[in-house]
């Protein structure tokens, strides 16, 4: 049964909310026709707001592609009421908040969150975006450069490239065809050549399109609804209402000329993938009947008898996704299939099997029981959903308000409730050979294409298909048994909450043996029928060398591979699991509804105990793993730089190139011999939290011990004390700056990157809060100076880093404009500016920053997963400081301004006596020629790193916090 929240007096409709949701909701409409959803949450320690403007890149004027996106950037600068440049972002950051925006095809969404006591002023500053923004002339070119830098970041992204190619191969008179993000060419070079003033067009666009009647606002506050309403009415009623009509699109973007085509595409990374796409009638108008949800459930299913299972058994596919994407006016139903090398050679068979599967669905009819099952899963998911961060909640909700009636503003299309065979059948009939577009991506097409998409320069070729060709593929495809899913036994039916007698504030050790340790934390806050389980299998042999890491990785992939058909049902029903490598071996995670979690856990442990290497699956997983390693060279330059930084600091880690080399020599026998050895010595560290009683938690761990350690022929034996692994971090030398120069691994990437890292101290409460306070004070100043003023690059950040309990400051900048040597000099210059900022900070400013950081640290965990990740982090690192938040807040409240200055002087400023710094330079193709001169300029006290691993091995290590 749905729970109904308070409705507005204007008969806007009841608002359906989850029955576990205690927040209050109210819809109001201001006199300027702005529709608002107010959310009152007395328990919140962050307030948030989101404004969704119903205009996006589809409304870009002819010849000014990206103007809507550019406007989104420009609104952040200043307003008539708050004219200081960047003062909005500065205010948000300095009061513990965050802010962002995005532009989609039909919407532009602005959002922020902030500490509760600063919400009123932040909301006032935010409202000025839509009342009287100052889009200053001098900021125009700077932000065009930022948009261009953002586009540069995307140029070598395969997902962006394919999306633009799909748009390119559509009607030129349809806005879907446009280039949405914009760049220097579309926003400056071309308009200037035609005598068009981009800023004038920007102001005109804002005046024409930003009207209160096509905006939707969500405000999430701590105050009651009456006070929130008064605040919103006061701040937002001045937004102009020009009674703008929401632009209507001219139907489907594809004509018959764009259908029945096979498009071969050359991607950047190493992979093969088919995307089969059909234009369909948008199902958003029948969202309670969920026709596309029904079909994606069946076509995208991964259980036994499914299309994916058949393709996997044939060794042709490693992943399959099915679902709808589109707008109110047009839509596409897409099926994407990740192919193996063998699958690439059998593309026609795979397409044939897909169409055969669709034909089976058409012939078998639309089943009520399948719809009922989807409906039941959706209902439990909605009504027992966990709280998320207010900024995420308001952003998601404001974007729904244009689409759905008031009562479904929170629900959206997540509660299918009306079974309608005809609406499902209508979409199913549209998935026909005569209505299809096939995009086939593979590096094997290199040199075989004859066209290039203009914006991303993606090579492709196009050929027409006939309906008869696809029918032939269908008839000649292998004879496999495609079946509908069986009823899902994992759907929970027991949602009762356990009666917890001991209200432990922190995790406690319930049990410890030579095989395992069990940490337990009952749910005393969130009151959901859910659990969180982490189990770290400490297996020293798993991570002892590059060869071992690679074999452990294949073991983990194969384990998930053989569990998939069974565990997919659990995941579909809201019970999730994951297996991954850890620093000490491998880690198992389970989370979601607790009712049937034990069943899934036992199945996974049984698979570990009876693990068998199947040669055909080994070959597929080795191929997948090889491509994953090979694609490391196509990572963004900033990602390469952070990886090099971690490699310098983290002991017992290896370059991905060594692991790839080890992988190339691996055979089935190597894994067959390795797994028993890896498991031969183990210790299992367990954390069980949530709606689970002590006896249940103990029973789970006893079961693991019985299966793995206590059988007649034990698979695992306990670790020797000398085998317990510890995470160690290299300690950089003081008053020395280390520099590592490296060419970017993708020669086509023009972007360069810098990571400037300052290592400071090992975990200690009073030191931690000084570093956190420095980062809070410096974060926005860094972003404003390096990105906004100097326009070094779209990716610009300052953050606090934690490597196994060793803390530091990390600047990251990625740039197509400047090389890493120049960027590093600008970071050094910025540190001089920050020195002045900290020295000249008034007592008022200092207290304000301390208050903001205190509020941020006291922000409560929103859900069980968040709380559990915090406690598990303490357990994994070995710090076990479960009272960290309270202790650090106490240290922060006692901190004096002079102590912060002394800390900065001692560890961070340019000539600090205890300064330990490391700069990683990654050179894009545009700046490669600078590397020689940059290296030549490395003079004492700078030290150039020639070989990362040799250098790391020459350094002392911090003591381990584990054990």
N, C-alpha and C positions, 0 to 999 in steps of 0.2 A: 504494500500500500504506500502511495506517495505521501510525503509530508508537504504541507503548503505553508509558505512563509507569508508574512503580512503583505497585502497588496496596497497599491496606491489608491487614493480617493478618486483618481480620474478614470477608474474602471479599466486600468491597463491590463488587468488579468492577474490571476494568482501565480505565484512563483513557486514552482516545484523544487524542493530541496531534499537532500539526503536525510533520512530519518535520524541519523547520528549527528547531524549538523545543528549546533546550538546557536549559531550566529543568526542575527536578525537582518531582514532584507526589506527594502522599500523602493518602489519605482516612483520617480517624480518626473514631471515635464516642466521645464522652466518656461517663462513667458516668451522666450525667443525660440521655443520648440526644441531645445536641447533635451534629449532623453537621458535620464540619469538613473543608475542603480546604486543605491546606498547600501553599504554592508557595515553593520555594527558588530564588533568583536571585542568585548571588554577584556578578553584574555590576551589580545595581541600585543607584541612589543615592537612591531613594525607596522607603520601605516603605508598605504600605497594608493596610487591612482593610475588609470589608463584612459586615454582618449583615443577612440577609433574614429578616424575621418574617412568617410566613404568615397575616397578618391585615391587612385593609385597610378601606376605607370601606364595603364591603358588610356589614361587621359592626357598623356604627354602630347604637346602640340607637334604637328608635322615639322620635322627638321630639328627637334630639340629632345631627342631621346634621352631619358634619364632626368628630366626636369622635376618630376614629382619627387624622385629620390633626392635630388639636389636640394629641393625645398625642405625636405625632412632634416637634412644636415643643417641648413641655415637657421632654422627656428631655434636652435640651441644657443645661438650667439648672445643675444641681448634683446631687451624690450624697452619701450618708452618709459615704463615705470621702473625698470631695473636696467639702466643703460650700460653698466659696467660689463665689458665683454667677458663671457664665460662665467658670469656670476651665478647663474642658475646651477650649472654643473658643480661649481666650487661649493656652493651652499649645500647641495645634496651630499657630496662626498664628505665634507667636513662635519656633517651631522649623521654620519653612519649609514648613508644610503647609497643607492646606485640608480642609474638612469640609462635608458636606451630607447631605441625606436626602430621600426622597420617599415619598408615600403613593399607592398605586394601589388598584384595586378589591379585590384579594385579598392584597396584600403591602405591608409598610412596610420600606423599605430605608435603612439607616444606613451611612455610609462616610466614610473619611478617608484622607489620605496625610500623610507627614511625613518629615523627614530621618532617615537610617538610625540615627544614634546616639541618637535620642530615641524610638525605636519602642516599647521595652518599657514606658516609663511611659505613653505615649499609649494603648497597647493596654489597660493597666490602667484608665486613666480611662474608656476606651470601654466596657470590660466592665461597669463600674458602671451604665451605662444599663439593663442587664438584670438587675442584682443588687439594688441598693438605691438607686434614684433618689430625689431629694428634689424633689417637685413642689410647691414652696412655695405657700402661699395667696396671698402678696403678688405672686407672679409670674403668677398665674392670669389676672387681668384684663388685665395688660399683654400677655400672649401671645394672649389672645382678640382684642385690638386688632390684633396683628400678623397673625393669621389673617384678620381682617376687611379689613385693608389689602391683603393678598395677593388676596383676593376682589375688592376694588375695582379692582385692577389688571386683573383678567380680565373685568370686566363688559362692556367694549366690544370684546372680542376675538371675532371671528366664529367662530373654531374652537371656543372654549369654548361659545359660544351654541348652535351647531348640535349639539354633542355633548350638551348638556343637553336640548335639544329632542328629540333622538332617544331619550334616556332617559325623558323626560316622556311620550312617546307609546309607552309599554310597560306591561306588567302592574304595577299598583300594589302587588301583593303580592310582587314580585320585587325583590331589592336593586339590580338594574340601574337601577331607577326613581329611586333616591335622588339627593340633592344631596350631592356628595362632599366639597367643600372646606370647607364651613361658613362662617359669618359671625357678626356680632354678634347677629343675630336668633336664629339656631339654637343658639348656644352660651351666650347670656346672657339676652336679653330673654324669649323664650318659656319656657325652663326656669324662670327666676325667677318668671314669672307663674303657673306651675303648682306652685311650691314645690319645684322640683327644684334640688339643689345640684350645679352642674356639676363642681366639683372632686371631690366625693364619687363622682360617676359616672365621672370620669376615673380615679380610683384603683381603682375597682371594675373598670373595663374593662381596666386594666393587669393586675390580679390574675387576671382570668378568662382573658385571651387570651395574655399573654406567658409562654409555656411553652417550655422548652428543646427539647422534642421536636418543635416546629413551627418551629424556627429553623435557619438554615443559615449558617455562617460561612466566609468565605474570608480567609486570612491570607497576605500576600505579603511575604516577608522576605529579608534578605541571608544570614542564618545557614543552616546545613544543616537538613535536615528533622528530625533528632533534637532539635536545640535548639529549633526552632520548636514541635515537639510538646510538649516540656516546658513551654514558656512558656504555650501555649494551655491545657494541662491545669491548670496552676497558676491561671490567671486566670479561666477560664470555667466551671469545674466547679461553682461555687456558684450558677449560674443555676438557679432552681427548675424542676423538671419536674412539671407537674400532669397529664401524659398527656392534654393537650388534643387533641381531634379537630379536624382541619382542617374548617371549615364546608363543607358541601355545598350547592350551589345548587339551587333547584327548577326545573331544566331551562331551556328557552328563555324569554326575557323577553317574547316576542311571541305573542299568541294570534291566531286568524284575524281578530279585530276590528282588530288593528294591522297587518294585511297588506292588499295590494291598495289602497294609499292613495297619493295625490299630495299632498304637503305643500308649500305655497308659503310661503317664508320671506323676510322683509325683513332683509338684512344691514346692518351699519354702513358698510362700505366700498363702493366702486363696483365691482361685478362681477356676473357671472352664472355660476352653477355648478349642475350636476346631480350628486347623489349617489344612485346606485341601489344598494339594499342588500337582500340576501337572508339570512334566518336559515338557517344550514347546520349540519350535524353537525360538531362540532369536529374538525379534521383533525390536531390535535396528537397524537392517539392513533395516527396512521399517519404520523408525521413522517419516517420513512425512505422512505416512498412519495411524500411531498410532493405530494398532489393539488392543493392550492391554489396551490402554487408553480408547478406545471405550467400551471394555468389562468391565473394572473396573468401568466405569461410570454407566453402567447398573446393574451389579451385586452388586456394593457397594452403590447404590442409597438408600436414606432413605425416599423418599416421599411416599405418599399413593399408595398402590398397589405393592410396592417393596417387595423383600424378607425380608429385615430387618423389614419393617412395619408389615408384617405377623407374623414374629417370636416375635416381640414386643407385638402385640395384644394377642398372645397365652401365653405371660408371660414367654417366653423361652430365650430371648436374650436381652442384654443391649448395644451391640455394634457390628458393622460388618465392616471389612476392606477388600478390594479386590485390588490386583495389582501385577505387575510383578517385580521380583528381579533376577538379574543375570549378565552375562557378554556378550561379543561378541560371545562366543563359546557355552554357555549353559544358560538356564533360567528356572525359576519356576514361574508359576502363582499361587498365594496364596490367599486363602480366610480364614480370621480369624474371628471367632465369639465368643464374650464374652457371656457366658451362666449364667443364673440364676440356682438356685438349681433345679427348675422344669425342666429347659432346659437340665441340666445334665442327668436327668432321661429320656429325650426324644431325646437323641443323634441320634438314628437311624432315627427318624422322621425328624430331622433337616437336616441330610445329604440327606435324601430322597427329601426334599423340595428344597435343593440346586440343586440337579441333575434335578429335575423337572423344576426348573427355567431355567437351562442351556438348557434343551430340548425345552422350549418355545422360547428361543432366537434363537435356531437353526431352529425352524419351522417358526418363524415369519420373518426370513431373516434379512439382514443387511440394516438399514434404512439410506437413504441419509440425511433426515432432522435432525436425531440425530447427525450424524457426523458434519453437518453444524453448529449445535448449539454448539457442543464442540469446533469447529474451531473458531466460533465467540467469545466465552468466552475466549479462549486462546489468540486470537488476541488483544482483549481489555486489557487483563491482561498483555501481553508482551509490548504493545506500551505505556501503561500508568503506567508501573511499577515505583515504587519509588526508589530513590537512597538508596543504602545500604552502610555500612561501607566498605571502600576499601579492608580491609583484607578479608572480606567475599566474596566480588566480585571477587578478583583475585584467591582465592582458588577454588571457584566454576568454574570459567572460565578455569583455567589451567587443571582441571580434565576432561573438555570436549574436549580439543584440540586433544587428541589421538583418540577420537571416531568419531568426526564429521569433515566434510570438512571445510576449512577455513571460507567460507561464513556463516556457522552456529555455529561458535565458541561461540557466545553470545547467540544464540537461543537454541542450543541443540535440544531437542525433544519437546520444549514447543510450537511449532507452527504447529500443524497438518494441512495439506493443500491439501492432495491428497486422495480423496475418492476411496477406492479399496475394493469392497465386498470380493474378493477372499482372501486377506490377513487377514481380520477379520475372515472369515469363517474357514481358516486354523487353527488359534489358537482355535477357538470355537470347532472344531472337536477334538482337542487334549485334551480338558477338558472332558475326558471320564472315565467311571468306571474302565476301564482296565489300566489306566495310572495314578492312583491316589495314594497318600500317605496321611494318616490321622493321625495327632498327637493330642491326646486328653489329656489335662492336668487337673488334679484334685487332691486335697488332699484326696479325698475319695478312691484313689487307694493305699494309704499308707498301706504297709503290704501285698499287692496283686501282687507285681511285682517280677520278678525273675532275672533281669539283672541290671547292673550299667554301665553307660557311664564312661570311664576310666579317663577323665581329670577333670570333675566336680563332679563325683560320683553321677550323677543323676539316681535315680531308675526308671526303665521302664520295660514294657513287650511288646512283639510283637506277633501279630497273623496275619495270611494271610486272605485276603478277596477274595471272588470271584465276578466276574462281576454280577452274578445272585443274590448274596446277596444284593448288592447295588440296583439292579433293584427291588427287593422285598421291600426294604425300601422306594423306590420311589413310588411304587404302594400303599403301606399301609399308607403313610403319610396323614395327615389331608387334607381335600378338602378346600383349600384356594384360593382366587382369586388373582393370580399374574399377574400384568399388567406392560406394559412399562410406563415410565414417560410421563407426559403431557408436552407440550411446556413450556419453562421457561419464565414466565412473568417478572422476575426480571433482565433479561439481559438489561444492560443500553444501551440507544440509543442516549442520549443527553450528549455530552462531552464538552459543552460550558463552558467557565469560566465566573464567575460573575464579573461585573464591580464594584470593591470595591472603594468607594469614600473616606472613612476614613481609612487611612493606619495605624491603631493602631499598635504600637510596642509591647504593652503588652495587656493581657486580660483586658476587661473593664466590669463593671456591666451594663447590659442593662436594667435590670428590677429586682425589689425586692418587694415581697409581704409577707404576713404572712405565705404563703404556700410554697414559693420557692424563689430562687435567681438564676439569669441567668448571667453567665460569657460568654463573647463572644470574639473570636479572629479570624478575617478573615485571609485567606491565602494571605500573601504578599511576600512569598519566593519561594514556591515549584511549584505553577501553574499546579496543577493536578485537574481533576474533581472529587475530593474526599473530604470527610468530616470525622470528628472525634467528637463523642458525648459521654460524660460521664454524668451519672445522679446518684447521691448518695441519696438513700432514707433513710434519718435519721429517724429510728424507734427505740426509746429507748428500747421498750419491746423485740426487736429482739435479743439483746445480754445481757440481764440482769441476766442470770444464765446459767449453763450447759444445763438445760432442754430447755431453750429458744433458745440457740445456735443450739441445735440439731434440734428442730422443724423448725427454720428458714432455716437450711441447707436442710431439706426435702422439704420445701416450694420452695426453689430455684431449687432443682433438679426436682421437679414435674412441675414447671413452664417451664423449658427448655424441659422437656419430652413432655408436651402437645403442645409446639410450634414446635417441631422438624419436623414433616411432611411438614409444611408450610414453615418454615424458612430455611430448607435445600436447597430449590431452590435459596433463596437469597444468601446463603453462596457459593453455586456452581457458582453463577454469580459474585462473588467478593464483596459481601456486607455482612460483618461479624457482629455477635452480641455475647454477652456473659452476663450471669447474675451470680453474685457471692456474697458471704457474704462480708461485709466490717466491719470496726471497729465500725460503727454506725448503721448498719442495713444491707441493701443489695444494690448492685451497678449494674447498667445497662450500657453496653458499646455497641456502634454501630460504625462501621468504614468501609470505602471502598468507592465505587462510590456513589456520592451524589444523583444521578438522582432519585432513587426510595427508598431512605433511609426513607423518611417520611411514606411511606406505611408500611414498616416493623415496625417502631416505633409505629405507631397507633395500629397495630395488637398486639404488646407486651403489651402495656398499657391496651388494651381491655381485654387481658387474665388476667392481674393482677386484673382488676376491677371485672371480672366475675369468679375469681378463684374458682374451684370446686375440692374437694378431691375425687378422684375415688379410692375406696378401693383396687381394684386389682393392680393399679399402685402404691398406697401407699406401699403395701406389697413388690413389686419389689424394689422400691427405698429404703425402710428400709433395705432390705437385702443387696443392693449395699453399702449403707452407713455403715452398720455394718461391712462388709468385709473391707471397706476402713479404718475404725478405727482399726480393728483387725490387719491389715497389717502394722500399725504404728510400731509394735514391730519388724518388719523385715527391718526397715530403717537402712541405714549405721550408724555405731556408731557416726561419726562426725555429722550427721544430728540429731541424738538423743541429742547430747551434745548442739548443737546450739538451739534446741527446749527448753531444760532445761534452757539455758541462757535467752532466751526471756521470759520464764515463770517467772523467778526471777525478770525481769525488768519491764515487761508490766503489768500495773494495769488492773483489770477486764478481766483477761484471766484465763482459766481453764485447768487443765490437761486433756489430751485426754482420760485417763482412766475414769475420772468422766463423760465425755460426752458420752463415750461408755456405761457406766452403765445407764445413763439417757435414752439413745436410746433403750436399751433392754426392757424398760417398756412402750415405746410409742405405742399408738394405734391410729386408724383412728380418733376417737372422739377427741383425744387430739389436733390433727392438725386442725380439723374442728373448734374447739373452739378457738384455738390460733391465726389463721390467721386474723380474724376480729379484735381481740384485738391488734395484732402487727401493723396492718395498721391503727388503730383508731387514733393514733397520729403520724403525719409525717411531715417532712420538706424536700423538694427536692432541693438539690444543683446541679445545671446544668452547664455544660461547653460545648459550641458548637463552633467548629473551622473548618476552611477549606473553601471550595467553597460553602459557605452558606451566604446569605444576612441577614442583621439585622432583617428584617421583618419576614423572614423564621424562624430564631432562636426563636424570640418572639412568633410566631405562634405555634411552637412545644410545648413550655412550657405552653402557654395558653391552648392548647389541653389537656395536662396532668392535669392541674388544673380543667378544665371543667369536665373531666371524673372522677377524683378521689375526688375532693374537693367540686365541685359546683353542683352536681346532686341533685335531689329531696331528695334522702337519701344518703348523703355524706358517702363515704367509709372511707375517712381520714378527720381528723380535725387538725388544726395547733398545733404545739408543744407549751406547756407552756415554758416560758423562763428557768424555773428551770429544764426542761427535756433535754436541749441541752447537748449532751454528749461531754466530753473532754477526750483526750488521755493523760494519766499521766504515768510518768516513775518513778520507785523507785530510790532514791538517795542512793548510797552506802556510807558507812562511810569512812572517810579519815584515812590514815595510818593503815588500816586494810585490811587483805586479807581474803576473804571469799572462802571457798572450799566446793564443793558438790560432794560426792562420790555416784556413782550409778552403779549397775550391768547392763551390756548391756541387752537389752530386748530379744535378740535372743541368746539362749544358744549355738547354732551351730556356731556363729560368733566368730572367734578367734581375730578379730581386736579390739583394744582399741582406744579411742580418747580423746583428750584434747581440750577444748576451754579455752584459757587464755584471759580474757577480762579486759581492763583497761578503766574505765569510766572517761571522762575528763571534758566536759563542755556542756552547753546548747548553742544552735545556736547563733553565733555571728561572724561576718565576719572575724575579725583579728585572732580570736582563730581558726576558721575553717581552714584558710590557713596554720597556723602553723602545725595543725594536718595532713593536706593533704601533706605538704612538708615532715614532718617526715616519713609518710608512703611511699612516693616516694623514699626517701633516703634509707629506711630500707627494702623495699619489696624484692629486689633481694638478698640482703645480708642474709635475713632470709631464703629464698628458698635455696640458695647455701649452707649455713651452716647446716641447719637442714635436708634437703632432700639429697643434693648432697654429702656433706662431711660425715655427721653423719648417713645418710641413715635411718632416723627415720621412714619415710613412704612416699608413693607416693603422698598422699594428704597432702600438706603442704602449708599454705598460711598466709599472713598478710594482713589485710584489715581494712579500716575505716568503722565503723558501725554507723548507724543512727537509733536510736529508738525514733520515734516521736519527732525529733528535739534535742535529747540528743546524743552527739557524743562520740565515744570511739575508741579504737584500739582492734582488735581481732586477736589472733593467733589461727589457727586451724591445728591440726596434727592428722592424723589417722595412726595407726601403728600396724603391727602384730609382730614387733621385740621387742618393749619395752612397758611397762605399762605406764599409764598416770602420775603417780607420778614421774617417771624418766624423762618423756618428759617435765613435768612442770619445773623440775630443769634445763633442758637444755634451756628452754625459758628464765628462770632467768639469766642463764649464757650468753645467746645471748644478753640480755638487757645490760649486762656489756660491751660486744663487741660493741654494738651500741652506748653506751655512749662514748667510745673511738673514734668511727667513727665520731660522731657529733662534739666532742670537737676538734678533729684534722683536721677537714675539712678545706681546704684552701678557701680563698675568691673566687678564680676561680671556685672551685667545687660548692660552695654555689650559686654563680651567675648562673652557668650552670644548677643547679637543679631548681632554681627559673624560669629561662627561659623555661625549659622543662615543668614545671607545668603550667606556664602562657599559653604556646602554647596549652597544653591539655585542659585547661579551656576555651580557646577561640575557641576550635573546634566547628564548626557550627553544628546545628542539621541537619541530613541528609534528614529527611522527616517529614511529618505532624505528624505522630504518635509519633516520638521522641520528637518533640517540645511540643506536647500536653501533653505527660506524664510528662515533666518537669513542665509545668505550673499547671497541675492538682495536682501534688505533692505539690506545694506551697499552692494551695487552700485547699487541704485535710488536710495538717498539720496545716493550719491556719497561716503560716508564711507570706504568700502573698508578698514575696520578689522576685518579678518578675525580678528585676534588679540584682539578686544575682551574676550572672557571672561577670558583669562589676564591681560591688562593691568589690567582693573578689579578682579580678585581681588587682584592685587599691590598696587594702590592701597588697597584695602579693608584688607588686612592691616597696612598702615603707618598707617592712620587712627587718630588719637587722639580720645578723648572730647571734649576741649576744642575740637577742630577741628569736630566735629559741632555743638556748642553755638554756636560762632562762625558757622557756616553758617546755622543756624536763626535766630540773632539778626539776621543781615545780610539774609536773603532772605524768611523765612517768617512770623516772629511778627508780631503785629498792627501794631506801630509800627516794623518793620524799615526801616532807611534805604534799602535797595535793593528794597523790596517793590513788586511789580507785580501788581495783581489785577483780576479781572474777574468780576462776578456777573451771571448770566443768570436773570431771573425769568420763569417762564411761569405764568400764572394760569388755574386751572381755574374752571369756572362758580361753584363754591362760594365762591371768594375774590376774584372779579373786582372787587367793590366796594372791596377794599383797594388796588387799583392806584393810584388817584388820590392817596390819602394817602401811599403808599410813594414815589411820584414827588415829592411835596411835601417829603418828608424828605431828599431827596438834596441835601446841602449840602457845600461844599468841606471837605476835599480830594476828595470824591466828584464824579464827572462822569457825567452821564446821557447815554447814547448815544441819539440820536434816529433816526439812519439808519445801519445797520450798514456798508453799502458806502462811504458818504461818510466815515464815521469811520475805517474801515480805510485808505482812500486818504490820509487826513491823517497817518498814522503812518509813522515810518521802518521800514525792513525790515532784518531780520538778513541778513548775507551768506549767499549760497547755499553749500552744501557740495558741490554738483555742479560738475564742471569745475575 
